[in-house]
């Protein structure tokens, strides 16, 4: 029974990752700001300014207000090779967010080459915030990158933990 559940989990995660595979579509709604988070251009609702190839990260607390986390893989993760992810923080429209803190923690078998945390002060309302992240799989199989996002808004704070599943292929060499 447990083997069947594990197999089903791998199939579901595989389908999710296939949906977020690399694409040649441009990410025009976002401009790069060196090593700081990337910020989307204003003028469009948050859902219109993120890439259609992005999928939602999994959170036991849900992806409701005040923020959602989506991600896209730039290439298929391969053991020993850097893989680029784009994370998009999508604030709920109408909330006055004063600060966002995100902390990234790779689980066993995954190495994080990017900064382990980043902060965003006074983000513009209705703007999707993007961050480039580089990971290096150390083993084949289903690996996870955890993201803890703490949002300060309207005199309160809320934290959410998201899981970003990655399926790493064996080294092709």
PyMOL commands that set and color helices and strands:
alter all, ss='L'
color gray80, all
select helices_A, chain A and resi 2-19+46-48
alter helices_A, ss='H'
color red, helices_A
select strands_A, chain A and resi 30-31+38-40+55-56+58-59+67-73+82-91+97-106+110-112+117-121+129-137+141-153+156-168
alter strands_A, ss='S'
color yellow, strands_A
deselect
rebuild
show_as cartoon
